């Protein structure tokens, strides 16, 4: 049965490889394969459509066949000077071909919420990317809970996963993922727990509480280890492998990622790559699998060349990321050695809090796409010799671009605090 479940998991990924159903794509790696997306665009070149959004957000768009979904917030913390009680989250469904809004659903925030101040102003109240299985869309709205909608926009269920706040009151950040018939929720900010909900009913299947989840904003990733599937999550100081059926910890490895952890782990070739930590950044490579404490046997390398918020991508044995200081980094995935560190022109002086990049990198057809917060998208070769291919700006939009792009076939979907864009090469 375990072997069959693993095969089903792989078959599901293969069947929907042309979609982008969750944060960082099908498997959470940010890899769009050989999708031939354009490398250059601006307000008049290769811009297929643009649609205004009801409010800002740092979540990423997701794509399923002819639909695009994205979340936003409004009423408070969006520049409207509204009271906290007016805060609403929105799930917007758009027609992929035209950008036309099919439906937009609003969910009033349950009170009290964290006040709009401090680090929360970096990302706002819609930072959790939704996930879909092609029948429903599951959205995580922090203290208001997880809400499931069908493709017609009808609410199917709503479940609260905690109303607490972390010790910094930085707000909710982790995105949802699906494993089989379960929605996996990193409710670290809301209740210091990981939870599994039945995707059909919202019923809680299991809850795994831990004080170690304090300041964990990382989105879990599923991986196959032999004949089983593990949920892999980076928390401050450790990397966990969890049983998706029970929530029990199968293995863990100690890392040097102290403080808070925001990037998602990256899985490739039986290895798990981890980034994050503050004030001391760190990166590590850990062999997958094992049982219990695998620190001594599984940690392959550690490095201080890392990223604070953006997650990396991998290609041909090299890791790539545009980090929070405005540098493009390339690391050798085998030993963690720094291959290059190149400053991206004009990036370092932009972004709230001095952080020019918030979105994670994605990769398509040998190119790395790194969306900066206020200075456009940098496109560079996924090769160990740095080459900046393009620097693309949408000059008419001066708002923040915090969301990680989705790439499906030849289209790139970008979101800002004002709008969502579809980038596609114009027909010749």
C-alpha positions in Angstrom: 0.0 0.0 0.0 2.9 2.4 0.8 4.4 1.6 -2.6 1.1 2.2 -4.3 0.7 5.6 -2.5 4.2 6.7 -3.7 3.4 5.7 -7.3 0.1 7.6 -7.1 1.9 10.7 -5.8 4.4 10.5 -8.7 1.6 9.9 -11.2 -0.3 12.9 -9.9 2.8 15.1 -10.5 3.3 13.8 -14.0 -0.4 14.2 -14.9 -0.4 17.9 -14.0 3.1 19.0 -14.9 1.6 21.6 -17.3 -0.1 23.3 -14.3 1.3 25.4 -11.4 -1.0 24.3 -8.6 0.9 25.5 -5.5 3.7 27.7 -4.3 6.7 27.1 -6.6 4.9 24.8 -8.9 3.9 21.1 -9.0 6.6 19.8 -6.6 7.6 23.1 -4.9 10.9 23.3 -6.7 10.2 26.4 -8.8 11.2 24.4 -12.0 9.0 24.9 -15.1 11.1 22.5 -17.1 11.5 23.4 -20.8 8.6 25.9 -20.8 9.6 28.5 -23.4 8.6 31.6 -21.6 9.8 35.0 -22.9 13.0 36.4 -21.5 12.1 40.0 -22.2 9.0 42.2 -21.7 7.8 45.6 -20.8 4.5 47.6 -20.8 4.2 47.2 -24.5 6.2 44.1 -25.4 5.0 40.6 -24.7 2.3 41.7 -22.3 -0.7 39.6 -23.1 -3.0 41.0 -20.4 -3.2 42.9 -17.2 -5.9 42.8 -14.6 -6.4 45.0 -11.6 -6.6 43.3 -8.2 -8.9 44.2 -5.2 -5.9 44.8 -3.0 -2.2 44.0 -2.3 -0.6 40.6 -1.4 2.6 38.7 -1.3 1.1 35.4 -2.3 1.9 33.8 -5.6 -0.6 33.1 -8.5 -1.4 29.4 -9.2 -2.6 28.0 -12.5 -4.9 25.1 -13.3 -5.7 24.5 -17.0 -7.8 27.6 -18.1 -7.9 29.2 -14.6 -5.5 31.5 -12.6 -6.1 32.0 -8.9 -4.6 34.6 -6.6 -5.3 36.0 -3.1 -5.3 39.6 -1.9 -6.4 41.7 1.1 -8.1 45.1 1.5 -9.7 47.4 4.1 -6.8 47.7 6.4 -3.0 47.9 6.0 -3.5 48.6 2.3 -3.2 52.3 2.4 -6.9 52.9 2.8 -6.7 54.1 6.4 -9.4 51.7 7.4 -9.9 50.2 10.8 -8.6 46.7 11.5 -12.3 45.4 11.7 -12.6 46.2 7.9 -9.8 43.8 6.9 -10.9 41.3 4.2 -9.1 38.6 2.3 -10.0 37.9 -1.4 -9.6 34.8 -3.6 -9.8 35.9 -7.2 -10.3 33.4 -10.1 -9.3 34.7 -13.6 -9.7 33.4 -17.1 -6.2 32.4 -18.2 -6.6 33.3 -21.8 -7.9 36.9 -21.2 -7.4 37.8 -17.6 -11.1 38.4 -17.2 -12.3 37.9 -13.6 -14.5 34.8 -13.4 -15.3 35.4 -9.8 -13.9 37.1 -6.7 -14.8 36.0 -3.2 -14.2 38.0 0.0 -13.7 36.6 3.5 -14.0 39.0 6.4 -11.1 38.6 8.9 -11.8 37.2 12.3 -10.8 39.6 15.1 -8.4 40.4 16.6 -5.7 40.4 14.0 -2.1 41.4 14.4 -1.8 45.2 13.9 -0.2 46.5 10.8 3.2 47.5 11.9 6.8 46.3 12.2 7.8 43.4 9.9 4.2 42.6 9.0 4.3 45.7 6.8 6.9 43.8 4.7 4.3 41.3 3.4 0.8 42.2 4.6 -2.2 39.9 5.2 -2.2 37.8 2.1 1.1 36.0 2.0 0.0 32.4 1.8 -0.2 31.0 -1.7 -3.4 28.9 -2.3 -3.2 25.3 -3.6 -5.6 23.4 -5.9 -6.3 19.8 -6.9 -8.4 20.8 -9.9 -11.7 20.4 -8.1 -11.2 22.9 -5.2 -9.0 25.8 -4.3 -7.7 25.9 -0.7 -6.7 29.3 0.7 -5.0 29.9 4.1 -6.1 33.2 5.7 -4.1 33.1 8.9 -6.2 33.5 12.1 -9.4 33.4 9.9 -8.5 29.8 9.0 -8.3 27.6 5.9 -11.1 28.0 3.4 -12.0 25.6 0.6 -13.8 26.8 -2.5 -15.0 24.9 -5.6 -14.2 26.1 -9.1 -17.5 28.0 -9.2 -16.5 30.1 -6.2 -18.8 28.4 -3.7 -17.3 28.0 -0.2 -17.2 24.3 0.7 -15.8 24.4 4.2 -13.8 26.6 6.6 -11.6 25.5 9.5 -9.8 27.5 12.1 -6.2 26.4 12.8 -5.4 28.7 15.7 -5.7 32.4 16.6 -2.4 32.9 18.4 0.5 35.2 17.4 4.2 34.5 17.2 6.5 36.3 19.6 7.3 38.9 16.9 3.8 39.4 15.6 5.1 39.1 12.1 1.9 37.6 10.7 1.1 34.5 8.7 3.5 33.4 6.0 3.6 29.7 5.1 1.6 28.3 2.2 -0.5 25.2 1.9 0.4 21.9 0.2 -1.5 18.7 -0.7 -0.5 15.2 0.0 -3.0 12.6 -1.2 -6.3 13.4 0.4 -4.9 15.9 2.9 -4.3 19.6 3.1 -1.1 20.2 5.0 -1.0 23.5 7.0 2.0 25.0 8.7 0.1 26.9 11.4 3.3 27.9 13.2 2.2 31.5 13.6 -1.4 30.6 14.6 -0.9 27.7 17.0 2.7 26.4 16.8 1.5 23.3 15.0 1.5 21.4 11.7 -1.9 20.1 10.8 -3.5 17.8 8.2 -7.0 18.4 7.1 -9.2 16.1 5.1 -9.5 18.0 1.8 -13.1 16.9 1.2 -14.5 18.0 4.5 -11.9 20.1 6.4 -11.9 17.5 9.2 -8.7 17.6 11.2 -6.8 14.3 10.5 -3.9 15.0 12.8 -2.2 17.9 14.7 1.6 18.0 15.5 2.3 20.7 18.0 5.8 21.9 18.8 7.4 25.0 20.3 10.2 24.6 17.7 7.8 25.9 15.1 8.1 29.5 16.6 9.3 31.7 13.7 9.0 29.0 11.1 7.5 30.5 7.9 8.6 27.8 5.5 6.2 26.0 3.3 6.4 22.2 3.5 7.4 20.0 0.6 6.6 16.3 -0.1 9.2 13.9 -1.3 9.4 10.2 -2.0 12.0 8.3 0.1 12.0 4.7 -1.1 8.5 3.4 -0.9 7.2 6.1 1.4 6.4 9.8 1.2 7.8 12.3 3.8 6.7 15.8 4.5 9.9 17.9 4.7 10.0 21.2 6.6 12.8 23.5 7.8 12.4 25.0 11.2 14.8 27.1 13.2 17.8 24.9 14.0 16.5 21.7 12.4 15.2 19.9 9.3 12.2 17.6 9.8 10.9 14.6 7.9 7.3 13.8 9.0 4.8 11.0 8.3 2.0 12.5 6.2 -0.5 9.9 7.6 0.1 10.6 11.3 2.2 13.8 11.6 4.8 11.8 13.6 8.5 12.8 13.2 10.4 10.2 11.2 13.8 11.9 11.2 15.5 15.2 11.9 18.8 16.8 11.3 20.3 19.8 13.2 21.2 22.8 11.0 22.8 26.2 11.7 19.7 28.0 10.6 19.0 29.8 13.8 16.5 32.6 14.3 13.7 32.5 11.8 13.3 30.4 8.6 11.3 31.5 5.6 12.6 29.8 2.4 11.1 26.5 1.4 13.4 23.5 1.2 14.5 22.4 -2.3 14.6 18.7 -3.1 16.7 17.2 -5.9 18.6 13.9 -6.5 17.9 12.5 -3.0 19.2 15.7 -1.4 17.4 18.4 0.6 18.8 22.0 0.4 17.9 24.4 3.2 18.3 28.2 3.4 17.5 30.9 5.9 18.3 32.0 9.5 18.8 35.3 11.1 20.9 37.2 12.0 23.4 34.7 10.7 22.3 33.3 7.3 23.0 29.7 6.6 22.5 27.0 3.9 22.9 23.2 4.2 22.5 20.1 2.2 21.0 17.0 3.9 20.6 13.5 2.5 17.0 12.4 2.5 15.6 9.6 4.6 16.8 7.8 7.6 15.3 7.5 11.1 15.7 9.5 14.3 18.6 11.9 14.6 20.5 11.8 11.3 22.6 14.9 11.8 25.9 13.1 11.8 25.2 10.8 8.9 23.0 13.0 6.6 24.3 16.6 6.7 26.7 16.8 3.7 27.7 20.5 3.8 26.9 23.8 5.4 27.6 27.3 4.1 27.0 31.0 5.0 26.3 31.8 1.3 22.5 31.8 1.6 19.2 33.6 1.3 17.0 35.0 4.0 13.6 35.0 2.3 13.8 33.9 -1.3 14.1 30.1 -2.1 16.6 28.8 -4.6 16.3 26.7 -7.7 18.7 24.0 -9.0 19.9 23.1 -12.5 22.7 20.7 -13.5 24.3 20.4 -10.1 24.2 24.1 -9.2 21.9 26.1 -6.9 20.8 29.6 -8.0 19.1 32.4 -6.0 18.7 36.2 -6.0 19.2 36.9 -2.3 18.0 39.7 0.0 21.1 41.8 -0.5 20.6 42.1 -4.2 23.2 39.4 -5.3 22.8 36.6 -7.7 24.4 33.5 -6.1 25.5 30.3 -7.6 26.6 27.4 -5.4 27.9 24.0 -6.3 25.2 21.6 -5.0 27.7 18.9 -4.4 29.9 20.7 -1.8 28.2 24.1 -1.2 31.2 26.0 -2.6 30.5 29.5 -3.9 30.8 29.6 -7.7 29.8 33.2 -8.1 28.3 36.1 -6.3 27.2 38.9 -8.7 25.5 42.1 -7.8 22.3 42.6 -9.8 22.4 46.2 -11.2 20.1 48.6 -9.4 18.5 46.0 -7.2 20.3 46.7 -3.9 18.6 50.0 -3.1 15.0 48.9 -3.5 12.4 47.3 -1.3 11.1 47.9 2.2 13.5 47.2 4.9 16.4 47.3 2.5 15.4 43.9 1.1 15.3 44.1 -2.7 14.0 40.5 -3.2 11.1 38.9 -1.5 9.9 36.5 -4.3 11.6 33.2 -4.9 13.4 32.4 -8.1 11.9 30.2 -10.7 13.6 28.4 -13.6 12.4 27.7 -17.1 14.3 26.5 -20.2 17.7 27.2 -18.8 16.9 30.7 -17.5 16.5 31.9 -13.9 13.7 34.5 -13.3 14.2 36.6 -10.2 11.5 39.2 -9.4 12.6 42.1 -7.4 10.3 44.1 -5.2 10.5 47.5 -7.0 13.1 47.2 -9.8 11.7 44.7 -12.2 12.6 41.1 -13.1 16.2 39.9 -13.6 16.7 37.0 -16.0 20.0 35.2 -16.0 21.5 32.0 -17.3 21.2 28.9 -15.2 24.9 28.2 -15.8 28.0 28.4 -13.5 29.2 31.4 -15.4 27.1 34.5 -14.7 25.3 36.1 -17.6 22.5 38.6 -17.2 20.1 38.0 -20.1 17.5 40.6 -19.4 16.2 43.2 -16.9 12.5 43.7 -17.4 10.4 46.5 -15.9 6.7 47.3 -16.0 7.1 51.0 -15.7 3.4 51.8 -15.2 3.3 49.8 -11.9 5.3 51.4 -9.1 3.9 49.1 -6.4 5.7 46.2 -4.7 6.2 42.8 -6.5 6.4 40.3 -3.7 4.8 37.3 -5.2 6.8 34.4 -6.8 5.8 34.1 -10.5 4.1 31.0 -12.0 5.4 29.7 -15.4 3.1 27.4 -17.4 3.9 26.5 -21.0 5.0 29.8 -22.6 3.3 32.1 -20.1 4.6 33.9 -17.0 2.1 35.1 -14.4 3.3 38.0 -12.2 1.5 39.7 -9.4 2.1 43.0 -7.8 0.2 44.9 -5.1 -1.9 46.4 -7.8 -2.4 43.9 -10.6 -1.7 40.5 -12.1 0.0 40.2 -15.4 0.3 37.5 -18.1 3.6 37.7 -20.0 3.7 35.8 -23.3 5.7 36.1 -26.5 3.7 37.9 -29.1 2.8 35.9 -32.2 5.1 36.7 -35.2 
